Amino acid sequence: MEYKVVPFVAAIDHKKGTSDHVAQQLEALINEYASKGWIYIRLEGVSTYVGPDNGCFRFGGKSGYTTARQMVVFSK
């Protein structure tokens, strides 16, 4: 069995966007890969730690932080 994992980031208008808009974008992504023979498995959340950046000569540094991404898992 072969797997493919692709990122999913929904883009909606902050004033009039709804969960329906997010669902439509996810559906479009699933249908796109289904047309290429991939079978949707699930939407998976992945957390990761981004290390601190000391900046140039210690100026403009940024603290480390944890971030989360959504990944769509397909199989073939």
HELIX and SHEET records of a PDB file:
HELIX    1   1 SER A   19  ALA A   34  1                                  16    
SHEET    1   A 3 TYR A   3  PHE A   8  0                                        
SHEET    2   A 3 TYR A  65  SER A  75 -1                                        
SHEET    3   A 3 ILE A  39  VAL A  50 -1                                        
END                                                                             
